[in-house]
């Protein structure tokens, strides 16, 4: 029963992570990086924006997926 529940959580987490990664913008700053325009007010406060929250979720989800994959691979 626990294995089925963990598998369902694993699949839902994988689908959520894929969708969040696809929603994120690219990291290339274009020609603005040459003039130093990349370091702006928005770049400094990125953790408070929706993009910053998506990056944090991606990191947390990646760790959880890794741990769940290891737990599900154990042969009880």
HELIX and SHEET records of a PDB file:
HELIX    1   1 UNK A    2  UNK A   23  1                                  22    
HELIX    2   2 UNK A   32  UNK A   35  1                                   4    
HELIX    3   3 UNK A   41  UNK A   44  1                                   4    
HELIX    4   4 UNK A   46  UNK A   48  5                                   3    
HELIX    5   5 UNK A   50  UNK A   73  1                                  24    
END                                                                             
